[in-house]
């Protein structure tokens, strides 16, 4: 129970930071970086799926979580990394929407991803 309360406190803190950033109170936005760097980093780390193949799928999120076993937190980080890259805006929005649909259906509200939407 104590772990659950601590996680909820962390989530509330994240939510407050996102709101503060949207209001312009913090200007430490992460700069965009080339998608090629993301691909290279994933390949070097041994990511089990080729990023190009993954992003060509219509709904990549179910594949990642159901077949590759990504956790909710790992999915958030994955989407945020790609969203902050210079990837095509329509692909970013589609990936973000796919992740939000999946997580919301599970009852897992991602402040990180909703703040990107």
VMD Tcl script that builds the backbone (N, CA, C; Angstrom):
set m [mol new atoms 351]
animate dup $m
set s [atomselect $m all]
$s set {name element resname resid chain x y z} {
  {N N UNK 1 A 0.813 -1.189 0.000}
  {CA C UNK 1 A 0.000 0.000 0.000}
  {C C UNK 1 A 0.866 1.267 0.000}
  {N N UNK 2 A 1.972 1.189 0.761}
  {CA C UNK 2 A 2.854 2.342 0.831}
  {C C UNK 2 A 3.460 2.653 -0.538}
  {N N UNK 3 A 3.849 1.609 -1.286}
  {CA C UNK 3 A 4.400 1.811 -2.631}
  {C C UNK 3 A 3.377 2.467 -3.540}
  {N N UNK 4 A 2.126 2.054 -3.437}
  {CA C UNK 4 A 1.063 2.633 -4.259}
  {C C UNK 4 A 0.917 4.123 -3.956}
  {N N UNK 5 A 0.929 4.477 -2.700}
  {CA C UNK 5 A 0.775 5.888 -2.314}
  {C C UNK 5 A 1.955 6.703 -2.834}
  {N N UNK 6 A 3.175 6.164 -2.716}
  {CA C UNK 6 A 4.343 6.879 -3.224}
  {C C UNK 6 A 4.284 7.065 -4.740}
  {N N UNK 7 A 3.823 6.042 -5.469}
  {CA C UNK 7 A 3.682 6.175 -6.932}
  {C C UNK 7 A 2.653 7.240 -7.278}
  {N N UNK 8 A 1.560 7.278 -6.542}
  {CA C UNK 8 A 0.524 8.279 -6.808}
  {C C UNK 8 A 1.037 9.687 -6.522}
  {N N UNK 9 A 1.835 9.836 -5.471}
  {CA C UNK 9 A 2.432 11.138 -5.162}
  {C C UNK 9 A 3.351 11.565 -6.301}
  {N N UNK 10 A 4.152 10.631 -6.811}
  {CA C UNK 10 A 5.038 10.926 -7.945}
  {C C UNK 10 A 4.235 11.345 -9.162}
  {N N UNK 11 A 3.142 10.657 -9.429}
  {CA C UNK 11 A 2.307 10.991 -10.599}
  {C C UNK 11 A 1.696 12.380 -10.448}
  {N N UNK 12 A 1.273 12.724 -9.254}
  {CA C UNK 12 A 0.714 14.059 -9.019}
  {C C UNK 12 A 1.800 15.112 -9.224}
  {N N UNK 13 A 3.009 14.817 -8.753}
  {CA C UNK 13 A 4.122 15.744 -8.969}
  {C C UNK 13 A 4.418 15.936 -10.448}
  {N N UNK 14 A 4.382 14.841 -11.216}
  {CA C UNK 14 A 4.571 14.944 -12.668}
  {C C UNK 14 A 3.499 15.820 -13.297}
  {N N UNK 15 A 2.265 15.605 -12.875}
  {CA C UNK 15 A 1.157 16.379 -13.423}
  {C C UNK 15 A 1.364 17.869 -13.146}
  {N N UNK 16 A 1.765 18.208 -11.934}
  {CA C UNK 16 A 1.979 19.608 -11.591}
  {C C UNK 16 A 3.116 20.222 -12.397}
  {N N UNK 17 A 4.188 19.453 -12.639}
  {CA C UNK 17 A 5.288 19.954 -13.452}
  {C C UNK 17 A 4.840 20.198 -14.897}
  {N N UNK 18 A 4.033 19.290 -15.432}
  {CA C UNK 18 A 3.544 19.457 -16.805}
  {C C UNK 18 A 2.670 20.704 -16.914}
  {N N UNK 19 A 1.815 20.910 -15.924}
  {CA C UNK 19 A 0.956 22.093 -15.931}
  {C C UNK 19 A 1.807 23.355 -15.847}
  {N N UNK 20 A 2.804 23.347 -14.972}
  {CA C UNK 20 A 3.681 24.511 -14.830}
  {C C UNK 20 A 4.418 24.807 -16.125}
  {N N UNK 21 A 4.887 23.758 -16.814}
  {CA C UNK 21 A 5.571 23.974 -18.093}
  {C C UNK 21 A 4.630 24.558 -19.130}
  {N N UNK 22 A 3.393 24.036 -19.176}
  {CA C UNK 22 A 2.424 24.560 -20.148}
  {C C UNK 22 A 2.099 26.017 -19.871}
  {N N UNK 23 A 2.164 26.410 -18.607}
  {CA C UNK 23 A 1.889 27.796 -18.241}
  {C C UNK 23 A 3.102 28.693 -18.477}
  {N N UNK 24 A 4.229 28.099 -18.849}
  {CA C UNK 24 A 5.427 28.881 -19.134}
  {C C UNK 24 A 6.291 29.159 -17.923}
  {N N UNK 25 A 6.046 28.467 -16.821}
  {CA C UNK 25 A 6.834 28.705 -15.615}
  {C C UNK 25 A 8.225 28.086 -15.695}
  {N N UNK 26 A 8.392 27.069 -16.522}
  {CA C UNK 26 A 9.690 26.432 -16.716}
  {C C UNK 26 A 9.982 26.428 -18.209}
  {N N UNK 27 A 11.180 26.790 -18.555}
  {CA C UNK 27 A 11.546 26.851 -19.971}
  {C C UNK 27 A 12.633 25.843 -20.304}
  {N N UNK 28 A 12.614 24.679 -19.679}
  {CA C UNK 28 A 13.648 23.681 -19.904}
  {C C UNK 28 A 13.175 22.584 -20.847}
  {N N UNK 29 A 12.552 22.983 -21.932}
  {CA C UNK 29 A 12.064 21.999 -22.896}
  {C C UNK 29 A 13.221 21.234 -23.514}
  {N N UNK 30 A 12.998 19.975 -23.769}
  {CA C UNK 30 A 14.012 19.131 -24.396}
  {C C UNK 30 A 14.077 19.482 -25.880}
  {N N UNK 31 A 15.266 19.739 -26.411}
  {CA C UNK 31 A 15.356 20.094 -27.834}
  {C C UNK 31 A 15.066 18.887 -28.725}
  {N N UNK 32 A 14.617 19.184 -29.924}
  {CA C UNK 32 A 14.387 18.113 -30.894}
  {C C UNK 32 A 15.725 17.535 -31.340}
  {N N UNK 33 A 15.711 16.287 -31.731}
  {CA C UNK 33 A 16.909 15.624 -32.215}
  {C C UNK 33 A 16.511 14.762 -33.401}
  {N N UNK 34 A 17.469 14.439 -34.253}
  {CA C UNK 34 A 17.141 13.687 -35.468}
  {C C UNK 34 A 16.695 12.254 -35.154}
  {N N UNK 35 A 15.730 11.782 -35.914}
  {CA C UNK 35 A 15.225 10.413 -35.747}
  {C C UNK 35 A 16.330 9.404 -36.029}
  {N N UNK 36 A 17.291 9.771 -36.852}
  {CA C UNK 36 A 18.404 8.853 -37.136}
  {C C UNK 36 A 19.193 8.542 -35.867}
  {N N UNK 37 A 19.338 9.519 -34.971}
  {CA C UNK 37 A 20.024 9.275 -33.703}
  {C C UNK 37 A 19.234 8.302 -32.836}
  {N N UNK 38 A 17.917 8.427 -32.864}
  {CA C UNK 38 A 17.073 7.524 -32.088}
  {C C UNK 38 A 17.229 6.100 -32.612}
  {N N UNK 39 A 17.190 5.956 -33.931}
  {CA C UNK 39 A 17.341 4.629 -34.541}
  {C C UNK 39 A 18.679 4.009 -34.169}
  {N N UNK 40 A 19.755 4.799 -34.278}
  {CA C UNK 40 A 21.085 4.304 -33.939}
  {C C UNK 40 A 21.155 3.880 -32.475}
  {N N UNK 41 A 20.594 4.691 -31.601}
  {CA C UNK 41 A 20.623 4.379 -30.168}
  {C C UNK 41 A 19.859 3.095 -29.870}
  {N N UNK 42 A 18.706 2.929 -30.501}
  {CA C UNK 42 A 17.916 1.721 -30.282}
  {C C UNK 42 A 18.669 0.488 -30.784}
  {N N UNK 43 A 19.315 0.609 -31.939}
  {CA C UNK 43 A 20.065 -0.516 -32.491}
  {C C UNK 43 A 21.252 -0.871 -31.596}
  {N N UNK 44 A 21.966 0.150 -31.116}
  {CA C UNK 44 A 23.106 -0.084 -30.234}
  {C C UNK 44 A 22.677 -0.741 -28.927}
  {N N UNK 45 A 21.502 -0.377 -28.441}
  {CA C UNK 45 A 21.005 -0.925 -27.174}
  {C C UNK 45 A 20.402 -2.317 -27.343}
  {N N UNK 46 A 20.282 -2.770 -28.581}
  {CA C UNK 46 A 19.732 -4.100 -28.830}
  {C C UNK 46 A 18.218 -4.149 -28.782}
  {N N UNK 47 A 17.559 -3.044 -29.137}
  {CA C UNK 47 A 16.094 -3.023 -29.180}
  {C C UNK 47 A 15.630 -4.138 -30.111}
  {N N UNK 48 A 14.693 -4.975 -29.684}
  {CA C UNK 48 A 14.362 -6.201 -30.430}
  {C C UNK 48 A 13.583 -5.997 -31.733}
  {N N UNK 49 A 13.246 -4.778 -32.071}
  {CA C UNK 49 A 12.460 -4.514 -33.280}
  {C C UNK 49 A 13.124 -3.385 -34.051}
  {N N UNK 50 A 13.161 -3.513 -35.363}
  {CA C UNK 50 A 13.674 -2.414 -36.178}
  {C C UNK 50 A 12.665 -1.279 -36.154}
  {N N UNK 51 A 13.134 -0.099 -35.843}
  {CA C UNK 51 A 12.260 1.049 -35.646}
  {C C UNK 51 A 11.459 1.384 -36.901}
  {N N UNK 52 A 12.089 1.287 -38.074}
  {CA C UNK 52 A 11.376 1.582 -39.324}
  {C C UNK 52 A 10.194 0.637 -39.520}
  {N N UNK 53 A 10.414 -0.652 -39.258}
  {CA C UNK 53 A 9.345 -1.638 -39.406}
  {C C UNK 53 A 8.236 -1.386 -38.401}
  {N N UNK 54 A 8.618 -1.054 -37.189}
  {CA C UNK 54 A 7.634 -0.796 -36.144}
  {C C UNK 54 A 6.754 0.399 -36.500}
  {N N UNK 55 A 7.378 1.478 -36.958}
  {CA C UNK 55 A 6.632 2.702 -37.253}
  {C C UNK 55 A 5.807 2.594 -38.525}
  {N N UNK 56 A 6.083 1.602 -39.347}
  {CA C UNK 56 A 5.288 1.421 -40.561}
  {C C UNK 56 A 3.972 0.704 -40.265}
  {N N UNK 57 A 3.845 0.109 -39.088}
  {CA C UNK 57 A 2.596 -0.558 -38.708}
  {C C UNK 57 A 1.517 0.476 -38.397}
  {N N UNK 58 A 0.271 0.100 -38.656}
  {CA C UNK 58 A -0.825 1.033 -38.384}
  {C C UNK 58 A -1.008 1.251 -36.881}
  {N N UNK 59 A -0.907 0.172 -36.097}
  {CA C UNK 59 A -1.054 0.263 -34.648}
  {C C UNK 59 A 0.144 -0.412 -33.983}
  {N N UNK 60 A 1.254 0.315 -33.814}
  {CA C UNK 60 A 2.459 -0.305 -33.258}
  {C C UNK 60 A 2.388 -0.594 -31.762}
  {N N UNK 61 A 1.557 0.128 -31.031}
  {CA C UNK 61 A 1.532 -0.026 -29.574}
  {C C UNK 61 A 1.085 -1.417 -29.136}
  {N N UNK 62 A -0.026 -1.958 -29.653}
  {CA C UNK 62 A -0.389 -3.317 -29.236}
  {C C UNK 62 A 0.723 -4.338 -29.516}
  {N N UNK 63 A 1.417 -4.164 -30.628}
  {CA C UNK 63 A 2.540 -5.060 -30.939}
  {C C UNK 63 A 3.616 -4.960 -29.863}
  {N N UNK 64 A 3.959 -3.739 -29.469}
  {CA C UNK 64 A 5.015 -3.553 -28.472}
  {C C UNK 64 A 4.650 -4.129 -27.116}
  {N N UNK 65 A 3.417 -3.906 -26.686}
  {CA C UNK 65 A 3.058 -4.345 -25.335}
  {C C UNK 65 A 2.642 -5.811 -25.281}
  {N N UNK 66 A 1.955 -6.284 -26.315}
  {CA C UNK 66 A 1.460 -7.656 -26.286}
  {C C UNK 66 A 2.508 -8.663 -26.746}
  {N N UNK 67 A 3.254 -8.330 -27.786}
  {CA C UNK 67 A 4.225 -9.286 -28.317}
  {C C UNK 67 A 5.633 -9.088 -27.765}
  {N N UNK 68 A 5.996 -7.854 -27.444}
  {CA C UNK 68 A 7.350 -7.592 -26.949}
  {C C UNK 68 A 7.385 -7.333 -25.449}
  {N N UNK 69 A 6.228 -7.222 -24.806}
  {CA C UNK 69 A 6.163 -7.112 -23.357}
  {C C UNK 69 A 6.589 -5.789 -22.756}
  {N N UNK 70 A 6.451 -4.677 -23.492}
  {CA C UNK 70 A 6.792 -3.372 -22.936}
  {C C UNK 70 A 5.830 -3.021 -21.803}
  {N N UNK 71 A 6.372 -2.479 -20.720}
  {CA C UNK 71 A 5.530 -2.039 -19.607}
  {C C UNK 71 A 4.900 -0.687 -19.964}
  {N N UNK 72 A 3.949 -0.257 -19.166}
  {CA C UNK 72 A 3.301 1.035 -19.400}
  {C C UNK 72 A 4.309 2.177 -19.324}
  {N N UNK 73 A 5.198 2.110 -18.342}
  {CA C UNK 73 A 6.210 3.161 -18.193}
  {C C UNK 73 A 7.192 3.157 -19.362}
  {N N UNK 74 A 7.587 1.978 -19.816}
  {CA C UNK 74 A 8.499 1.895 -20.959}
  {C C UNK 74 A 7.826 2.428 -22.221}
  {N N UNK 75 A 6.533 2.157 -22.359}
  {CA C UNK 75 A 5.780 2.677 -23.505}
  {C C UNK 75 A 5.749 4.194 -23.475}
  {N N UNK 76 A 5.517 4.767 -22.299}
  {CA C UNK 76 A 5.523 6.231 -22.162}
  {C C UNK 76 A 6.860 6.809 -22.612}
  {N N UNK 77 A 7.935 6.229 -22.133}
  {CA C UNK 77 A 9.266 6.722 -22.467}
  {C C UNK 77 A 9.549 6.572 -23.956}
  {N N UNK 78 A 9.185 5.434 -24.518}
  {CA C UNK 78 A 9.387 5.179 -25.941}
  {C C UNK 78 A 8.667 6.241 -26.786}
  {N N UNK 79 A 7.406 6.483 -26.479}
  {CA C UNK 79 A 6.622 7.456 -27.252}
  {C C UNK 79 A 7.179 8.863 -27.060}
  {N N UNK 80 A 7.551 9.205 -25.833}
  {CA C UNK 80 A 8.091 10.540 -25.586}
  {C C UNK 80 A 9.401 10.758 -26.342}
  {N N UNK 81 A 10.276 9.760 -26.372}
  {CA C UNK 81 A 11.526 9.869 -27.124}
  {C C UNK 81 A 11.264 10.135 -28.601}
  {N N UNK 82 A 10.353 9.359 -29.166}
  {CA C UNK 82 A 10.056 9.543 -30.585}
  {C C UNK 82 A 9.326 10.855 -30.838}
  {N N UNK 83 A 8.467 11.256 -29.912}
  {CA C UNK 83 A 7.700 12.485 -30.093}
  {C C UNK 83 A 8.603 13.709 -30.090}
  {N N UNK 84 A 9.702 13.653 -29.354}
  {CA C UNK 84 A 10.612 14.797 -29.278}
  {C C UNK 84 A 11.659 14.787 -30.394}
  {N N UNK 85 A 11.596 13.797 -31.258}
  {CA C UNK 85 A 12.529 13.740 -32.387}
  {C C UNK 85 A 11.971 14.557 -33.548}
  {N N UNK 86 A 12.729 14.570 -34.643}
  {CA C UNK 86 A 12.268 15.304 -35.823}
  {C C UNK 86 A 11.461 14.405 -36.766}
  {N N UNK 87 A 10.894 13.332 -36.224}
  {CA C UNK 87 A 10.064 12.430 -37.010}
  {C C UNK 87 A 8.871 13.188 -37.587}
  {N N UNK 88 A 8.337 12.709 -38.677}
  {CA C UNK 88 A 7.194 13.317 -39.339}
  {C C UNK 88 A 6.054 13.544 -38.342}
  {N N UNK 89 A 5.483 14.738 -38.356}
  {CA C UNK 89 A 4.445 15.119 -37.391}
  {C C UNK 89 A 3.230 14.193 -37.427}
  {N N UNK 90 A 2.832 13.754 -38.604}
  {CA C UNK 90 A 1.656 12.886 -38.686}
  {C C UNK 90 A 1.939 11.530 -38.036}
  {N N UNK 91 A 3.176 11.031 -38.180}
  {CA C UNK 91 A 3.547 9.770 -37.528}
  {C C UNK 91 A 3.602 9.938 -36.013}
  {N N UNK 92 A 4.127 11.095 -35.579}
  {CA C UNK 92 A 4.173 11.371 -34.148}
  {C C UNK 92 A 2.772 11.354 -33.547}
  {N N UNK 93 A 1.875 12.072 -34.198}
  {CA C UNK 93 A 0.502 12.175 -33.676}
  {C C UNK 93 A -0.190 10.823 -33.682}
  {N N UNK 94 A 0.029 10.026 -34.722}
  {CA C UNK 94 A -0.591 8.704 -34.799}
  {C C UNK 94 A -0.053 7.796 -33.693}
  {N N UNK 95 A 1.252 7.821 -33.470}
  {CA C UNK 95 A 1.855 7.012 -32.416}
  {C C UNK 95 A 1.358 7.458 -31.045}
  {N N UNK 96 A 1.319 8.756 -30.837}
  {CA C UNK 96 A 0.835 9.285 -29.563}
  {C C UNK 96 A -0.612 8.882 -29.321}
  {N N UNK 97 A -1.442 9.014 -30.336}
  {CA C UNK 97 A -2.858 8.652 -30.185}
  {C C UNK 97 A -3.024 7.157 -29.927}
  {N N UNK 98 A -2.233 6.343 -30.600}
  {CA C UNK 98 A -2.281 4.899 -30.388}
  {C C UNK 98 A -1.920 4.560 -28.943}
  {N N UNK 99 A -0.867 5.196 -28.423}
  {CA C UNK 99 A -0.440 4.951 -27.038}
  {C C UNK 99 A -1.491 5.438 -26.041}
  {N N UNK 100 A -2.043 6.615 -26.281}
  {CA C UNK 100 A -3.065 7.141 -25.369}
  {C C UNK 100 A -4.312 6.266 -25.360}
  {N N UNK 101 A -4.719 5.807 -26.521}
  {CA C UNK 101 A -5.889 4.927 -26.605}
  {C C UNK 101 A -5.658 3.654 -25.812}
  {N N UNK 102 A -4.481 3.064 -25.984}
  {CA C UNK 102 A -4.155 1.830 -25.270}
  {C C UNK 102 A -4.122 2.060 -23.756}
  {N N UNK 103 A -3.366 3.072 -23.322}
  {CA C UNK 103 A -3.213 3.306 -21.884}
  {C C UNK 103 A -4.523 3.740 -21.224}
  {N N UNK 104 A -5.277 4.601 -21.891}
  {CA C UNK 104 A -6.557 5.041 -21.328}
  {C C UNK 104 A -7.526 3.871 -21.175}
  {N N UNK 105 A -7.511 2.957 -22.139}
  {CA C UNK 105 A -8.399 1.785 -22.068}
  {C C UNK 105 A -8.046 0.896 -20.874}
  {N N UNK 106 A -6.766 0.902 -20.489}
  {CA C UNK 106 A -6.328 0.134 -19.326}
  {C C UNK 106 A -6.629 0.850 -18.013}
  {N N UNK 107 A -6.995 2.118 -18.095}
  {CA C UNK 107 A -7.209 2.897 -16.882}
  {C C UNK 107 A -5.929 3.516 -16.356}
  {N N UNK 108 A -4.887 3.552 -17.196}
  {CA C UNK 108 A -3.597 4.141 -16.816}
  {C C UNK 108 A -3.519 5.518 -17.472}
  {N N UNK 109 A -3.639 6.569 -16.668}
  {CA C UNK 109 A -3.609 7.922 -17.201}
  {C C UNK 109 A -2.169 8.416 -17.220}
  {N N UNK 110 A -1.655 8.704 -18.399}
  {CA C UNK 110 A -0.285 9.168 -18.555}
  {C C UNK 110 A -0.256 10.692 -18.670}
  {N N UNK 111 A 0.185 11.336 -17.607}
  {CA C UNK 111 A 0.302 12.795 -17.648}
  {C C UNK 111 A 1.324 13.228 -18.683}
  {N N UNK 112 A 2.417 12.470 -18.800}
  {CA C UNK 112 A 3.443 12.797 -19.784}
  {C C UNK 112 A 2.858 12.857 -21.191}
  {N N UNK 113 A 2.178 11.793 -21.568}
  {CA C UNK 113 A 1.678 11.708 -22.945}
  {C C UNK 113 A 0.516 12.646 -23.188}
  {N N UNK 114 A -0.353 12.806 -22.208}
  {CA C UNK 114 A -1.472 13.737 -22.397}
  {C C UNK 114 A -0.973 15.171 -22.516}
  {N N UNK 115 A 0.136 15.488 -21.862}
  {CA C UNK 115 A 0.671 16.853 -21.977}
  {C C UNK 115 A 1.271 17.108 -23.364}
  {N N UNK 116 A 1.629 16.031 -24.072}
  {CA C UNK 116 A 2.155 16.182 -25.439}
  {C C UNK 116 A 1.041 16.365 -26.459}
  {N N UNK 117 A -0.149 15.880 -26.108}
  {CA C UNK 117 A -1.267 15.907 -27.055}
  {C C UNK 117 A -1.786 17.303 -27.296}
}
mol reanalyze $m
mol bondsrecalc $m
mol representation Tube
mol addrep $m
